[in-house]
Every structure is written in C-alpha cells, then in structure tokens.
Amino acid sequence: SAVISQKPSRDICQRGTSLTIQCQVDSQVTMMFWYRQQPGQSLTLIATANQGSEATYESGFVIDKFPISRPNLTFSTLTVSNMSPEDSSIYLCSVGFQGALNEQFFGPGTRLTVL
Amino acid sequence: GENVEQHPSTLSVQEGDSAVIKCTYSDSASNYFPWYKQELGKRPQLIIDIRSNVGEKKDQRIAVTLNKTAKHFSLHITETQPEDSAVYFCAAISEYGNKLVFGAGTILRVKS
C-alpha cells in the first residue's frame, strides 16, 4: 500500500499568519482530498485537489481562505490563510487510487493550533 | 446532498461482548459505504467497506450489513477486545461518486 506523509505534523501559529501543509504520496494517485477535523468532531471535506486545475471547494470553504495546489499526481498543498483561533483543527489529506473504486486512505494529519 | 447519521455517539461494552454501530444515509444513489477506525491521535484507518450490490461483508471479527431499502448500514464487532476501543466513523459516497460524507462518529469503549 502507498505511504502518505504530511508536513508539518503539528504547528502553533499566531493569529493573522498563514500555514502551508504538504501532502506527499509515494505513488501516483487519482484523487486527493483535504479534510478538516475539529476537536472531538467528525471529518469535513474542504476541497478536492485537482491535478493541473483549480480545486473544487465544498460549501462553506473558499479559495481565498484555503488555497490548494496540486502540481502533480503525488503532491498537494493546503494553505490556511489569515488564521484565527477558530482554524485550530487537524487537517488531513486523503488519496484515492485508480481502480480502487472509491477507497480513500488518510495521511497522518497536521495538528494546527492558532493563538 | 448526502447526509449520514450515526448512532450511538458512545458505546461501552464488556470485553468479549459484541458491539453494533448503526448509520443511515439520505441519498438513494449512494453506492459505497466505508467504515473508519480512529485511535487517539492517529489517522482514520479504513477497516471494512461495502458496496450497494452486496448485503453483508465479513472480515474476521468485524462485519458490515447494508439495507438499501431502508438506507441504513451497520458495523458489527464480535468478541470485542480492549484494542477495539477507538472512534468509529461511517461514511457514504455522495451523488458525485468521489466525495465521502462522514457520520458524527461513535466512541467505543471496551472494558476489561
């Protein structure tokens, strides 16, 4: 199975700053997604990262706040912009493989605390 | 869009007993239903899934059942062990075929 890594694993940031989270997979994947998991809560899809084009955002999430890049089939970044304490969450990427029929596998997550 | 409800929110069982977690979904076009286990501080891990053309699937001590007519599916864990203690999430694929919609999660505690 593929190895999915995220950087950083955790960070503490000041209000008003931005943080870019990286997701790297050791093999090519068809789909890449970004989720947010607030403390004690379920997973909420932020956006689908599309290779070579703009990400597809879910209701309640906008590109100015969560810009996403996906330059190739193994890498994506999520930026959390102009952070506030309400952005404190775990951010997870997930991937799906060609022919794997909807199965998604998660990266280890990035625990973000905004002061 | 798809909506997934999950019950109970917490479940405590004695070691060796069975545990059942139930989910309902709203979109009759949904056709893939995975279950994830998330231990404290860890990533969600896919433990079993079922597709709409199957009514039941088993993998050792865990099984999932699907009732398409009633639009609900359940996770069954038999002979529970302390290491089964975790948060379990059900999910369903929405009408667009790739986006998972998650239930709220169930905290399972297995008491030894």
Interface residues (C-beta under 8 A of the other chain):
Chain A: M31 F33 Q41 S42 L43 T44 L45 T48 E58 L92 S94 G96 L101 N102 E103 Q104 F105 F106 G107 P108 G109
Chain B: Y32 P34 Y36 K42 R43 P44 Q45 L46 D49 R51 F89 I93 G97 N98 K99 L100 V101 F102 G103 A104 G105
